[in-house]
Amino acid sequence: MRALTVVPGRKDSLSVRDVPDPEPGDGELLVDGLAVGVCGTDREIASGEYGWAPPGHDRLVIGHESLGRVRRAPSGGGFAEGDLVVGVVRRPDPEPCGACAHGQFDMCRNGRYTERGIKEVDGYASQAWTVETGYAVKLDPRLADVGVLMEPATVVAKAWEQVERVGARAWYEPRSVLVTGAGPIGLLAALLGVQRGLDVHVLDQVADGPKPELVKSLGATYHADGMDAAVAHAEPDIVIEATGAGRLVFGAMAATSAFGVVCLTGVSPRGRRLTVDAGSINRELVLENDAIVGSVNANLDHYAAAADALAEADLDWLGRLVSRRVPLERFQDAFTPDEDDVKVVITLD
């Protein structure tokens, strides 16, 4: 079968190759791959900045935003031929830390976890793959065209869980949320905010293209006139930062109303320096009882929450998030950005 592989650490080594057909072990599903999403992590791996091959191998099959259809399932595992599924990305370490031992492998404390398509385990960018039944998630059949959005949706499902847990340290009735960034993570964060009945505002730098209309179609408010103007309009109780841009990160810290919560989901590049008034930021955080939390990855509870959120969402709106579908053999097109891209998907079937 064909798969998209890379030599981690080697720039421009991404290529489609023949690899052995997968053989499911006990308790594993055999899945026909339908699609994988392409995100910033995939681009970092392709550029040689990130990633680890499986032990004893030079190449890694990439792809962690999966979607497939079950070809064969073990009896009694809760899955059947034809089920639409995604595979969970992370696995706990062999000798689990406390968090991993409690099923919270997204919070691993010792870093010895593995990740499909990223760290030491082949991913899902192949025409077929296997996955343990305990790390497969069944999707509503209606999501066949958009289920590839599941993994980024798990990231924001966790972000919202973290916000709500932090907020629950006292009486908590947030009214407004500002999401910085209108990429897939930001737009899905906005979706989950709308589903919670909040007044949702989204800030991005582009004034036209698909992003403003996608936000407006949610019933949310789009801003392209800078952080200060967006904050003045939204008066947010919550900020979900989805860009990793340094100025927006520090802007988010000072943006919330009193007793606000900021959740950082974007990963900032190293080496970029900013001049900030750290004293003022500290003063506001302390005197207003504000909180800042970082959030990455997802566990099985977040996958379940994301599956529910996608099933509840408008399918036409979700479909508009997928801006391009690229066949596997033309994978390079998926790694070449287009100004109107939201989510680019590689098709495998």
C-alpha positions as CSV (number, residue, x, y, z in Angstrom):
1,M,0.0,0.0,0.0
2,R,1.0,3.7,-0.3
3,A,1.8,5.9,2.6
4,L,3.2,9.4,3.2
5,T,6.5,9.1,5.0
6,V,9.3,11.3,6.2
7,V,12.8,11.0,7.6
8,P,12.5,13.0,10.8
9,G,15.1,15.7,11.1
10,R,15.8,15.8,7.3
11,K,14.3,18.6,5.4
12,D,12.5,17.8,2.1
13,S,12.4,14.1,2.8
14,L,8.6,13.8,2.6
15,S,7.6,11.3,0.0
16,V,4.9,8.7,-0.9
17,R,6.3,5.2,-0.7
18,D,5.1,1.6,-0.8
19,V,5.0,0.1,2.8
20,P,3.8,-3.3,4.0
21,D,0.1,-3.8,4.4
22,P,-0.9,-3.6,8.1
23,E,-1.8,-6.7,10.0
24,P,-4.1,-6.2,12.9
25,G,-3.1,-7.7,16.2
26,D,-5.4,-8.9,18.9
27,G,-7.9,-6.2,19.9
28,E,-7.1,-4.1,16.9
29,L,-9.2,-2.7,14.0
30,L,-8.1,-2.8,10.4
31,V,-9.1,0.5,8.9
32,D,-9.2,1.8,5.3
33,G,-7.8,5.3,5.4
34,L,-10.1,8.0,4.0
35,A,-8.3,11.2,4.8
36,V,-5.7,13.0,7.0
37,G,-5.6,16.7,7.8
38,V,-2.5,18.8,7.5
39,C,-1.5,21.1,10.3
40,G,1.4,23.2,11.5
41,T,2.9,20.2,13.3
42,D,3.0,18.2,10.0
43,R,4.7,21.1,8.3
44,E,7.3,21.3,11.0
45,I,8.0,17.5,10.7
46,A,8.2,17.9,6.9
47,S,10.7,20.8,7.3
48,G,12.9,18.7,9.6
49,E,12.2,20.6,12.7
50,Y,10.4,17.9,14.6
51,G,9.4,14.3,14.8
52,W,10.8,10.9,15.7
53,A,10.7,7.6,13.7
54,P,9.7,4.3,15.3
55,P,12.6,2.6,17.1
56,G,14.8,0.8,14.5
57,H,13.4,2.7,11.5
58,D,14.6,5.6,9.5
59,R,11.2,6.8,8.3
60,L,8.0,7.8,9.9
61,V,4.5,7.6,8.4
62,I,3.1,11.0,9.3
63,G,-0.5,12.1,9.8
64,H,-2.3,12.4,13.1
65,E,-5.6,14.0,12.0
66,S,-7.1,10.8,10.9
67,L,-10.4,9.5,9.4
68,G,-11.1,6.0,8.2
69,R,-13.7,3.2,7.8
70,V,-13.4,-0.1,9.5
71,R,-12.6,-3.0,7.2
72,R,-12.3,-5.6,9.9
73,A,-13.1,-5.6,13.6
74,P,-12.6,-8.1,16.5
75,S,-15.7,-9.5,18.0
76,G,-16.9,-7.9,21.2
77,G,-14.8,-4.8,20.7
78,G,-17.7,-2.4,20.1
79,F,-16.9,-1.8,16.4
80,A,-18.3,-3.3,13.2
81,E,-17.3,-3.3,9.5
82,G,-18.2,0.0,7.9
83,D,-18.0,2.1,11.1
84,L,-16.5,5.6,10.6
85,V,-13.6,6.0,13.0
86,V,-10.7,8.2,14.0
87,G,-7.6,7.1,15.8
88,V,-6.4,8.7,19.0
89,V,-3.0,10.4,18.6
90,R,-1.2,9.9,22.0
91,R,-0.4,6.8,23.9
92,P,0.8,6.7,27.6
93,D,4.3,5.8,28.4
94,P,5.2,2.2,29.0
95,E,5.7,2.9,32.7
96,P,3.0,5.5,33.2
97,C,3.4,8.6,35.2
98,G,0.5,9.4,37.6
99,A,-1.4,11.3,34.9
100,C,-1.0,8.6,32.3
101,A,-2.0,5.9,34.8
102,H,-5.3,7.8,35.3
103,G,-6.1,8.0,31.6
104,Q,-4.9,11.6,31.4
105,F,-2.0,10.9,28.9
106,D,-2.5,14.4,27.5
107,M,-1.0,15.6,30.8
108,C,2.0,13.3,30.8
109,R,4.6,14.5,33.3
110,N,7.7,12.6,32.2
111,G,7.5,13.0,28.4
112,R,7.8,9.3,27.6
113,Y,4.5,9.2,25.8
114,T,4.3,8.3,22.0
115,E,2.2,9.9,19.3
116,R,0.9,8.5,16.1
117,G,2.5,10.2,13.1
118,I,4.7,12.4,15.4
119,K,6.7,10.6,18.0
120,E,7.9,7.0,17.6
121,V,4.7,5.4,16.2
122,D,3.6,5.5,12.5
123,G,0.7,7.7,11.8
124,Y,-2.5,7.6,9.7
125,A,-1.4,8.9,6.3
126,S,-1.6,5.5,4.6
127,Q,-4.2,3.7,2.6
128,A,-4.9,1.4,5.5
129,W,-3.9,1.4,9.2
130,T,-4.6,-0.5,12.4
131,V,-5.6,0.9,15.8
132,E,-6.4,-0.6,19.2
133,T,-10.1,-0.6,19.9
134,G,-9.4,1.3,23.1
135,Y,-7.9,4.1,21.1
136,A,-10.4,4.3,18.3
137,V,-13.4,6.6,18.4
138,K,-16.6,6.0,16.4
139,L,-18.2,8.9,14.6
140,D,-21.7,9.7,13.6
141,P,-22.0,8.3,10.0
142,R,-23.2,11.8,8.8
143,L,-19.6,13.1,9.4
144,A,-18.1,11.0,6.6
145,D,-17.1,14.2,4.7
146,V,-15.9,16.2,7.7
147,G,-14.8,13.7,10.4
148,V,-11.2,14.6,9.6
149,L,-11.8,17.7,11.7
150,M,-12.1,15.5,14.8
151,E,-8.5,15.8,16.1
152,P,-8.4,19.6,16.0
153,A,-11.8,19.5,17.6
154,T,-10.4,17.5,20.5
155,V,-7.8,20.1,21.1
156,V,-10.5,22.8,21.6
157,A,-12.7,20.4,23.6
158,K,-9.9,20.1,26.0
159,A,-9.3,23.9,26.0
160,W,-12.9,24.5,26.9
161,E,-12.7,21.9,29.6
162,Q,-9.7,23.6,31.1
163,V,-11.3,27.0,31.0
164,E,-14.4,25.8,32.7
165,R,-12.4,23.9,35.4
166,V,-10.3,26.9,36.2
167,G,-13.4,29.2,36.2
168,A,-15.2,26.8,38.6
169,R,-12.7,27.8,41.3
170,A,-15.5,30.3,42.3
171,W,-18.9,31.4,41.0
172,Y,-18.6,31.5,37.3
173,E,-21.0,32.7,34.6
174,P,-19.0,33.9,31.6
175,R,-20.8,35.9,28.9
176,S,-18.3,36.7,26.3
177,V,-15.3,34.9,24.7
178,L,-12.6,36.3,22.4
179,V,-10.8,33.8,20.1
180,T,-7.6,35.0,18.6
181,G,-6.9,33.3,15.3
182,A,-9.4,32.1,12.7
183,G,-7.6,28.9,11.6
184,P,-9.1,25.5,12.2
185,I,-8.4,25.6,16.0
186,G,-9.8,29.1,16.4
187,L,-12.9,28.5,14.3
188,L,-13.6,25.2,16.1
189,A,-13.1,27.0,19.4
190,A,-15.6,29.6,18.3
191,L,-18.1,26.8,17.4
192,L,-17.8,25.3,20.8
193,G,-18.3,28.7,22.4
194,V,-21.5,29.3,20.3
195,Q,-22.7,25.8,21.4
196,R,-22.2,27.0,25.0
197,G,-24.5,30.0,24.4
198,L,-21.7,32.6,24.7
199,D,-21.2,35.9,22.9
200,V,-18.4,34.8,20.6
201,H,-15.8,37.2,19.0
202,V,-13.0,36.1,16.7
203,L,-9.9,38.2,15.8
204,D,-7.8,37.6,12.8
205,Q,-5.7,39.7,10.5
206,V,-7.5,39.2,7.2
207,A,-10.5,41.3,6.3
208,D,-11.8,39.1,3.4
209,G,-11.7,35.6,2.2
210,P,-13.6,32.7,3.8
211,K,-12.8,33.4,7.4
212,P,-15.0,36.4,8.1
213,E,-18.0,34.7,6.5
214,L,-17.4,31.4,8.5
215,V,-17.4,33.4,11.7
216,K,-20.5,35.3,10.8
217,S,-22.3,32.1,9.8
218,L,-21.8,30.9,13.4
219,G,-23.6,34.0,14.6
220,A,-20.3,35.3,16.0
221,T,-18.6,38.6,15.5
222,Y,-15.5,38.9,13.3
223,H,-12.7,41.4,14.0
224,A,-9.8,42.4,11.8
225,D,-9.0,45.8,13.3
226,G,-6.5,44.7,16.0
227,M,-6.5,43.4,19.5
228,D,-7.4,46.6,21.3
229,A,-10.5,47.2,19.2
230,A,-11.6,43.6,19.6
231,V,-11.2,43.7,23.3
232,A,-13.1,47.0,23.6
233,H,-16.0,45.5,21.7
234,A,-16.1,42.0,23.2
235,E,-15.1,42.8,26.9
236,P,-14.3,39.1,27.1
237,D,-14.5,37.0,30.2
238,I,-12.5,34.3,28.3
239,V,-9.8,34.5,25.7
240,I,-8.8,31.4,23.8
241,E,-5.5,32.2,22.0
242,A,-5.0,30.1,18.9
243,T,-2.1,31.8,17.0
244,G,1.0,31.5,19.1
245,A,1.9,35.0,17.9
246,G,3.8,36.7,20.8
247,R,2.0,40.0,20.7
248,L,-1.4,38.4,20.8
249,V,-0.3,36.0,23.6
250,F,0.7,38.9,25.8
251,G,-2.3,40.9,24.6
252,A,-4.6,38.0,25.6
253,M,-3.1,38.1,29.2
254,A,-4.3,41.6,29.6
255,A,-7.6,41.3,27.7
256,T,-10.1,39.7,30.0
257,S,-12.5,41.2,32.4
258,A,-11.9,40.7,36.1
259,F,-11.8,37.0,37.1
260,G,-11.0,36.1,33.5
261,V,-9.5,33.0,32.1
262,V,-7.0,32.9,29.2
263,C,-6.3,29.5,27.5
264,L,-3.2,29.4,25.3
265,T,-3.4,26.8,22.6
266,G,-1.0,28.2,20.0
267,V,2.7,27.3,20.1
268,S,5.0,30.3,19.7
269,P,8.3,30.0,17.8
270,R,11.5,30.4,19.8
271,G,13.9,33.3,19.4
272,R,11.4,36.2,18.8
273,R,11.8,38.9,21.4
274,L,9.2,41.4,22.5
275,T,9.3,44.3,24.9
276,V,6.4,44.0,27.3
277,D,5.3,45.8,30.5
278,A,5.6,42.7,32.8
279,G,4.7,44.7,35.9
280,S,1.4,45.9,34.5
281,I,0.6,42.3,33.3
282,N,1.4,40.9,36.7
283,R,-0.6,43.7,38.5
284,E,-3.7,42.9,36.4
285,L,-3.4,39.2,36.9
286,V,-3.2,39.5,40.6
287,L,-5.6,42.3,41.3
288,E,-8.3,40.9,39.0
289,N,-7.9,37.2,40.0
290,D,-7.2,36.3,36.4
291,A,-5.8,32.9,35.3
292,I,-3.7,31.7,32.4
293,V,-3.5,28.1,31.4
294,G,-1.7,26.3,28.6
295,S,-3.5,23.4,26.8
296,V,-2.3,20.8,24.3
297,N,-3.3,17.4,23.1
298,A,-6.4,15.4,24.2
299,N,-7.4,12.3,26.1
300,L,-10.3,10.0,25.5
301,D,-12.8,12.2,27.3
302,H,-12.0,15.0,25.0
303,Y,-12.4,12.8,21.9
304,A,-15.9,11.9,23.1
305,A,-16.7,15.6,23.7
306,A,-15.4,16.5,20.3
307,A,-17.4,13.8,18.6
308,D,-20.6,15.1,20.3
309,A,-19.8,18.7,19.3
310,L,-19.2,17.8,15.6
311,A,-22.4,15.7,15.5
312,E,-24.3,18.7,16.9
313,A,-22.8,21.2,14.4
314,D,-24.1,22.3,11.1
315,L,-22.6,20.0,8.5
316,D,-22.5,22.6,5.8
317,W,-20.5,24.9,8.0
318,L,-18.1,22.1,8.9
319,G,-17.7,21.3,5.2
320,R,-16.7,24.9,4.5
321,L,-13.8,24.6,6.9
322,V,-12.2,22.0,4.6
323,S,-10.9,24.4,1.9
324,R,-8.9,21.9,-0.2
325,R,-8.8,18.2,-0.7
326,V,-5.6,16.9,-2.3
327,P,-5.0,13.3,-3.5
328,L,-2.2,11.4,-1.7
329,E,0.0,11.3,-4.8
330,R,-0.1,15.1,-5.0
331,F,0.7,15.6,-1.3
332,Q,3.1,18.5,-2.0
333,D,0.1,20.7,-3.0
334,A,-1.2,20.2,0.6
335,F,2.1,21.4,2.1
336,T,2.1,24.6,-0.2
337,P,-0.1,27.2,1.6
338,D,-2.8,29.1,-0.2
339,E,-4.0,32.4,1.1
340,D,-7.6,31.2,1.4
341,D,-6.7,27.9,3.1
342,V,-8.5,27.0,6.3
343,K,-8.0,23.2,6.6
344,V,-6.2,21.3,3.9
345,V,-6.9,17.5,3.7
346,I,-5.1,14.7,1.9
347,T,-7.5,12.1,0.6
348,L,-6.4,8.4,0.9
349,D,-9.2,6.4,-0.6
